[in-house]
Amino acid sequence: MSINPKFTKRILLTFILLLLLFPLIQFRNNIFKVKPLFGAVTLAADTSITAKGWFTAEYQQQKELFTNDNFGFRSLLVRLNNQIAYWLYNKAKANGVIIGKNNYLYEENYIKACLGIDYVGEDSIAHRMNRLKYISDTLTKLNKNLILVYAAGKGGFYPEFIPDEYGKKRGTTNFETHIKFSKQLKLNFIDFNSYFIANKNKSKYLLYPQYGIHWSHYGVYLVEDSIIRYIEKLRNIDMPNAFYDKVDFEYPKNTDRDISDGMNLLFNFKSPMMAYPLVKYQNDSAKTRPSVLVISDSFYWGIFSSGISAAFDKTQFWYYNKEVIQDGSNKPLAPFELNLREEIKKYDVVIILSTDANLPAMGWGFIENLYDMFQGKTSEVDFSVRLAQQSKVMRADANWMNLIREKAAKNNITPDSMLTLDAIWVLKENDKK
């Protein structure tokens, strides 16, 4: 029996039309549950039609952006595209992600830090370290302590899995030079980078995950325990110590797979289980709990989330010196909103923590601000007033705010923090004129 060609064409045309309409049907009715994309994904907002928006084309432009970001099955199709790129070309469709040998995942800046590609030079580092020496000496006179913490970097921990195209030649690194000056100037510091490498094959549990960029949860426990013991020795006190009496073994989760999650693939990488110690802190009122201010990159998040605040009387975490993270508070706050002089008075210990990939910008402006304050070179009230005025001007400009939101998404920070950084930049540029 022969098949009618016209009937076949109609069936095919109907199928194609349904295929084209299916994303619209999914968008309107959300029939299927689709896994959202992981990471800092900012979707364009919907808009309403107005006469002004129509004739200026603002409505059409915003509607196009909204449709492109929100059509049905978008996240599924993005994951499919990423999976194909990985299967066919062994490439990651995620900004800065490098797939190493045996599927060890890196962010490229950690490879550059390990090989010395991002080296900023000895003079630049010496200038910063001399300022830190002055800050440390000043804090000591106030019965306070400055501690530098050098976090482990994945490039240095797993150099054997770095792709061959980066070559084997290794130059002077920012980490090596920072350690050299830390020793010469007799600064208080903890070198977790060298410790992790030295204990790579000796550790009871894995210190660094295959698919994450941060130290493992067991590594976090070792770090927080060491920080507490270092403060105890430095200040001659007895603090509540961290301990664990149980370890769960699970497939990588949270920061142990943050790079692979960020690749947004259809299928997860195969992986052995990892150790997750259930960390507790001594509950003893006789123990001394110092107040601690921490300025750090994302490597402090795991420590902060693990509950180290139980060992402190009072603590704040200034994330990249852009956002103030406090226990029990969801109120967004930026360091510039605080009076630096009054904040320093509150804390016994100031910790500046950075992984090797972030050493070129270590402190993220905090070191310069504190040094200038101790030198009497700043007028915090005047600058805060100017900053608030500049931020108000920028916030009133819709186009400027759109650019700030885009930059905030790329830098994985809040729009308010990005607004602050841009406002500071504008003020500094104006001061140069």
C-alpha positions as CSV (number, residue, x, y, z in Angstrom):
1,M,0.0,0.0,0.0
2,S,1.5,3.3,-1.0
3,I,1.6,6.4,1.3
4,N,0.0,9.6,0.1
5,P,2.8,12.2,-0.3
6,K,0.4,15.0,0.6
7,F,-0.6,13.3,3.8
8,T,3.1,12.7,4.7
9,K,3.9,16.4,4.1
10,R,0.9,17.5,6.3
11,I,2.0,15.2,9.2
12,L,5.6,16.5,8.9
13,L,4.4,20.1,8.8
14,T,2.1,19.6,11.8
15,F,5.0,18.0,13.7
16,I,7.3,21.0,12.9
17,L,4.7,23.5,13.9
18,L,4.1,21.7,17.2
19,L,7.8,21.6,17.8
20,L,8.1,25.3,17.3
21,L,5.0,26.0,19.5
22,F,6.1,23.7,22.3
23,P,8.5,26.2,23.9
24,L,5.7,28.8,23.9
25,I,3.2,26.3,25.4
26,Q,5.8,25.5,28.1
27,F,6.4,29.2,28.8
28,R,2.7,29.9,29.2
29,N,1.7,26.8,31.2
30,N,5.0,25.5,32.7
31,I,3.9,21.9,32.1
32,F,7.2,20.3,32.7
33,K,9.5,21.0,35.6
34,V,12.9,22.1,34.1
35,K,16.1,22.3,36.2
36,P,17.2,26.0,36.4
37,L,20.7,27.1,35.4
38,F,23.3,27.2,38.2
39,G,25.3,30.4,38.9
40,A,24.8,34.1,38.6
41,V,22.1,34.1,35.9
42,T,20.3,37.4,35.6
43,L,17.1,37.1,33.4
44,A,15.7,40.2,31.7
45,A,12.5,41.5,33.3
46,D,9.2,41.7,31.4
47,T,7.8,45.1,30.4
48,S,4.4,46.7,29.7
49,I,3.6,48.5,26.5
50,T,3.3,52.3,26.6
51,A,3.1,54.9,23.9
52,K,6.5,56.3,24.8
53,G,8.1,52.9,25.0
54,W,6.6,51.9,21.6
55,F,7.8,54.9,19.7
56,T,11.3,55.0,21.3
57,A,11.6,51.2,20.7
58,E,12.4,50.6,24.4
59,Y,9.4,48.3,24.7
60,Q,10.4,46.2,21.7
61,Q,14.0,45.9,22.9
62,Q,13.1,44.9,26.4
63,K,10.5,42.5,25.2
64,E,13.0,40.8,22.9
65,L,15.5,40.5,25.8
66,F,12.7,39.0,28.1
67,T,11.6,36.5,25.4
68,N,15.1,35.4,24.7
69,D,15.8,34.8,28.4
70,N,12.5,33.2,29.4
71,F,11.2,31.0,26.5
72,G,10.2,27.5,27.4
73,F,12.9,24.9,27.9
74,R,15.6,27.5,27.7
75,S,17.7,26.1,30.5
76,L,17.3,22.6,29.1
77,L,18.5,23.7,25.7
78,V,21.5,25.6,27.2
79,R,22.5,22.5,29.1
80,L,22.2,20.4,25.9
81,N,24.4,22.9,24.0
82,N,27.0,22.8,26.8
83,Q,26.9,19.0,26.9
84,I,27.6,18.8,23.2
85,A,30.5,21.2,23.5
86,Y,32.0,19.0,26.2
87,W,31.4,15.7,24.3
88,L,32.7,16.9,21.0
89,Y,35.4,19.4,21.9
90,N,36.2,18.8,25.6
91,K,35.4,22.5,26.2
92,A,33.5,24.2,29.0
93,K,30.8,26.8,28.0
94,A,31.4,28.6,31.3
95,N,33.5,31.7,31.7
96,G,37.1,31.0,32.6
97,V,36.6,27.3,33.2
98,I,39.4,24.9,32.0
99,I,38.9,21.2,31.7
100,G,42.2,19.5,32.7
101,K,43.5,16.0,32.4
102,N,41.3,13.3,33.8
103,N,38.4,15.8,33.9
104,Y,40.0,17.8,36.7
105,L,38.3,21.2,36.5
106,Y,40.0,24.6,37.1
107,E,39.3,28.2,36.8
108,E,42.0,29.7,34.6
109,N,43.2,32.3,37.0
110,Y,44.3,29.6,39.4
111,I,46.4,28.0,36.7
112,K,47.9,31.5,35.9
113,A,48.6,32.0,39.6
114,C,50.3,28.6,39.9
115,L,52.6,29.3,36.9
116,G,53.3,32.9,37.7
117,I,51.6,34.2,34.6
118,D,49.8,36.8,36.7
119,Y,52.9,38.0,38.6
120,V,52.6,41.7,39.5
121,G,56.2,42.2,40.4
122,E,58.3,42.4,43.6
123,D,58.2,46.2,43.9
124,S,54.4,46.2,43.9
125,I,54.1,43.5,46.4
126,A,56.9,45.0,48.6
127,H,54.9,48.3,48.7
128,R,51.8,46.5,49.9
129,M,53.6,44.4,52.4
130,N,55.4,47.4,54.0
131,R,52.0,49.0,54.5
132,L,50.8,45.8,56.1
133,K,53.8,45.9,58.4
134,Y,52.8,49.4,59.5
135,I,49.2,48.4,60.0
136,S,50.3,45.3,62.0
137,D,52.6,47.4,64.3
138,T,49.9,50.0,64.8
139,L,47.3,47.3,65.7
140,T,49.7,45.7,68.1
141,K,50.1,49.0,70.0
142,L,46.3,48.9,70.4
143,N,46.4,45.3,71.8
144,K,45.0,44.0,68.5
145,N,46.5,41.6,65.9
146,L,46.6,41.4,62.2
147,I,46.8,37.9,60.6
148,L,47.4,37.2,56.9
149,V,45.9,33.9,55.7
150,Y,47.1,32.4,52.5
151,A,44.5,30.0,51.2
152,A,45.4,26.9,49.1
153,G,45.0,27.3,45.3
154,K,43.9,24.5,43.0
155,G,46.5,25.1,40.4
156,G,49.3,24.5,42.9
157,F,47.5,21.6,44.5
158,Y,46.9,19.7,41.3
159,P,49.6,20.9,38.8
160,E,49.8,17.4,37.3
161,F,46.3,17.8,35.7
162,I,46.9,21.2,34.1
163,P,46.5,21.0,30.3
164,D,49.7,20.7,28.3
165,E,49.1,23.8,26.3
166,Y,50.0,25.9,29.3
167,G,53.5,24.5,29.2
168,K,55.8,23.3,32.0
169,K,57.7,26.6,32.4
170,R,57.0,28.2,35.8
171,G,57.9,31.8,36.8
172,T,58.0,33.6,40.1
173,T,54.6,33.7,41.7
174,N,52.7,36.3,43.7
175,F,52.3,33.7,46.5
176,E,56.1,33.1,46.8
177,T,56.8,36.8,47.0
178,H,54.1,37.4,49.5
179,I,55.5,34.6,51.7
180,K,59.0,36.0,51.4
181,F,58.0,39.4,52.6
182,S,55.7,38.0,55.3
183,K,58.8,36.2,56.8
184,Q,61.2,39.1,56.3
185,L,58.8,41.6,57.9
186,K,57.9,39.1,60.7
187,L,54.2,39.5,60.0
188,N,51.6,37.1,61.5
189,F,50.6,34.7,58.8
190,I,49.3,31.2,58.1
191,D,50.4,29.5,54.9
192,F,47.7,26.9,54.0
193,N,48.9,26.8,50.4
194,S,52.1,25.0,51.4
195,Y,50.5,23.0,54.1
196,F,47.9,21.5,51.8
197,I,50.5,20.6,49.2
198,A,52.7,19.0,51.8
199,N,49.8,16.9,53.1
200,K,48.2,16.1,49.8
201,N,49.0,12.4,50.0
202,K,49.1,12.2,53.8
203,S,45.7,13.6,54.7
204,K,43.0,11.3,56.2
205,Y,40.5,12.6,53.7
206,L,40.7,14.5,50.4
207,L,41.7,18.1,50.8
208,Y,40.7,19.4,47.4
209,P,37.8,18.2,45.2
210,Q,38.1,17.3,41.6
211,Y,35.2,19.3,40.4
212,G,35.3,22.3,42.7
213,I,37.5,25.4,43.0
214,H,37.5,25.7,46.9
215,W,39.1,23.5,49.5
216,S,37.0,20.4,50.5
217,H,34.7,20.4,53.6
218,Y,37.3,18.4,55.5
219,G,39.9,21.0,54.4
220,V,37.7,23.7,55.8
221,Y,37.6,21.9,59.1
222,L,41.4,21.8,59.2
223,V,41.6,25.5,58.3
224,E,39.2,26.8,60.9
225,D,40.8,24.6,63.6
226,S,44.2,26.0,62.7
227,I,43.0,29.6,62.6
228,I,41.6,29.2,66.1
229,R,44.8,27.6,67.5
230,Y,46.9,30.3,65.9
231,I,44.8,33.1,67.5
232,E,45.1,31.2,70.9
233,K,48.8,31.2,70.7
234,L,49.1,34.7,69.4
235,R,46.9,36.2,72.1
236,N,47.7,33.7,74.8
237,I,44.1,32.7,75.4
238,D,42.0,29.5,75.5
239,M,39.2,29.6,72.9
240,P,36.4,27.1,72.0
241,N,37.9,24.6,69.7
242,A,36.4,22.9,66.7
243,F,35.9,19.1,66.6
244,Y,33.8,16.4,64.9
245,D,32.6,13.0,66.1
246,K,31.0,11.9,62.9
247,V,31.8,11.9,59.2
248,D,29.3,11.5,56.4
249,F,30.4,10.2,53.1
250,E,28.5,11.5,50.1
251,Y,28.9,12.3,46.5
252,P,30.4,15.8,45.9
253,K,28.0,18.6,46.8
254,N,27.9,22.4,47.3
255,T,31.4,23.9,46.8
256,D,32.9,20.4,46.2
257,R,31.4,20.6,42.7
258,D,30.9,24.4,42.2
259,I,32.8,24.4,38.9
260,S,31.0,21.4,37.4
261,D,27.6,22.9,38.5
262,G,28.6,26.2,36.8
263,M,29.2,24.3,33.5
264,N,25.5,23.6,33.4
265,L,25.7,20.2,31.8
266,L,22.9,17.6,31.3
267,F,24.8,14.9,33.1
268,N,27.0,15.1,36.2
269,F,30.6,13.9,36.2
270,K,31.3,10.5,37.8
271,S,33.0,10.9,41.1
272,P,34.0,9.0,44.3
273,M,32.4,9.9,47.6
274,M,33.9,12.6,49.8
275,A,34.1,13.2,53.5
276,Y,31.8,15.6,55.2
277,P,32.7,16.0,58.9
278,L,29.9,17.3,61.2
279,V,31.8,20.1,62.8
280,K,30.9,21.3,66.4
281,Y,32.4,23.8,68.8
282,Q,33.1,23.5,72.5
283,N,30.3,25.1,74.5
284,D,32.2,26.3,77.5
285,S,31.5,29.7,79.0
286,A,35.0,29.7,80.6
287,K,36.6,29.9,77.2
288,T,37.8,33.3,75.8
289,R,36.0,34.5,72.7
290,P,37.8,37.3,70.9
291,S,36.1,39.6,68.4
292,V,37.3,39.0,64.8
293,L,37.0,41.0,61.6
294,V,37.6,39.0,58.4
295,I,38.3,40.5,54.9
296,S,38.4,37.7,52.5
297,D,37.5,36.3,49.1
298,S,35.1,33.4,48.7
299,F,37.4,30.9,50.5
300,Y,36.1,32.1,53.8
301,W,32.5,31.2,53.0
302,G,32.9,27.6,53.9
303,I,34.6,28.5,57.2
304,F,31.9,31.1,58.0
305,S,29.1,28.6,57.1
306,S,30.7,25.9,59.2
307,G,29.9,27.9,62.3
308,I,33.3,29.4,63.3
309,S,31.4,32.4,64.7
310,A,30.7,30.2,67.8
311,A,34.4,30.6,68.7
312,F,34.2,34.4,68.5
313,D,32.5,37.0,70.7
314,K,31.7,39.2,67.7
315,T,32.5,38.8,64.1
316,Q,32.0,40.3,60.6
317,F,33.0,39.0,57.2
318,W,33.7,41.6,54.6
319,Y,33.3,39.7,51.4
320,Y,35.9,41.1,48.9
321,N,35.6,44.3,51.0
322,K,32.3,44.9,49.1
323,E,29.6,43.3,51.3
324,V,29.3,43.0,55.1
325,I,28.2,39.5,56.1
326,Q,26.9,39.2,59.6
327,D,25.4,36.3,61.6
328,G,21.6,36.6,61.9
329,S,21.3,39.6,59.6
330,N,19.9,39.7,56.1
331,K,20.3,43.4,55.8
332,P,22.5,44.3,52.8
333,L,25.4,46.5,54.0
334,A,28.6,47.7,52.3
335,P,31.8,48.5,54.2
336,F,31.7,52.2,53.0
337,E,28.5,52.6,55.1
338,L,30.5,51.9,58.2
339,N,32.9,54.2,60.0
340,L,36.2,52.3,59.6
341,R,37.8,53.8,62.7
342,E,34.9,52.8,64.9
343,E,34.8,49.3,63.4
344,I,38.5,48.7,64.0
345,K,37.9,49.6,67.7
346,K,35.4,46.7,68.0
347,Y,37.7,43.9,67.1
348,D,40.7,42.1,68.7
349,V,41.8,40.4,65.5
350,V,41.8,41.5,61.9
351,I,42.2,38.6,59.3
352,I,42.9,39.2,55.7
353,L,42.5,36.0,53.7
354,S,43.2,35.4,50.0
355,T,43.8,32.5,47.7
356,D,46.8,32.8,45.3
357,A,44.6,33.7,42.3
358,N,43.4,36.8,44.2
359,L,46.7,38.0,45.6
360,P,47.2,40.7,43.0
361,A,44.2,42.5,44.6
362,M,44.6,41.2,48.2
363,G,42.6,43.3,50.6
364,W,40.5,44.7,47.8
365,G,41.1,48.3,49.0
366,F,40.9,47.6,52.7
367,I,44.7,47.7,53.2
368,E,44.9,51.1,51.5
369,N,42.0,52.4,53.5
370,L,43.3,51.3,56.8
371,Y,46.8,52.5,56.1
372,D,45.6,55.9,55.1
373,M,43.4,56.1,58.2
374,F,46.3,55.3,60.5
375,Q,48.4,57.8,58.6
376,G,45.7,60.5,59.1
377,K,45.3,60.9,55.3
378,T,41.5,60.4,55.1
379,S,38.4,62.3,55.9
380,E,35.9,59.5,56.2
381,V,32.9,61.7,56.7
382,D,33.5,63.9,53.7
383,F,34.2,60.9,51.5
384,S,31.1,59.1,52.7
385,V,28.9,62.1,51.9
386,R,30.4,62.4,48.4
387,L,30.0,58.7,47.8
388,A,26.3,58.9,48.8
389,Q,25.7,61.9,46.5
390,Q,27.5,60.2,43.6
391,S,25.5,57.0,44.2
392,K,22.3,58.9,44.2
393,V,23.1,60.5,40.8
394,M,24.0,57.2,39.3
395,R,20.9,55.4,40.7
396,A,18.7,58.1,39.0
397,D,20.2,57.3,35.6
398,A,18.3,54.3,34.1
399,N,20.9,53.5,31.5
400,W,23.8,53.7,34.0
401,M,21.9,51.4,36.3
402,N,21.3,48.8,33.5
403,L,25.1,48.7,32.9
404,I,25.7,48.3,36.6
405,R,23.3,45.4,36.9
406,E,25.1,43.7,33.9
407,K,28.5,44.2,35.6
408,A,27.1,43.0,38.9
409,A,25.9,39.7,37.3
410,K,29.3,39.2,35.6
411,N,31.2,39.8,38.9
412,N,28.7,37.7,41.0
413,I,28.0,40.6,43.4
414,T,24.8,42.6,44.2
415,P,23.9,45.6,42.1
416,D,24.3,47.8,45.2
417,S,27.8,46.6,45.7
418,M,28.6,47.2,42.0
419,L,27.1,50.7,42.3
420,T,29.4,51.5,45.2
421,L,32.5,50.3,43.4
422,D,31.6,52.3,40.3
423,A,30.8,55.4,42.4
424,I,34.2,55.1,44.2
425,W,35.9,54.8,40.8
426,V,34.2,58.0,39.6
427,L,35.2,59.9,42.7
428,K,38.8,58.8,42.4
429,E,38.9,59.8,38.7
430,N,37.4,63.2,39.5
431,D,40.0,63.7,42.2
432,K,42.8,63.2,39.6
433,K,41.5,66.1,37.4
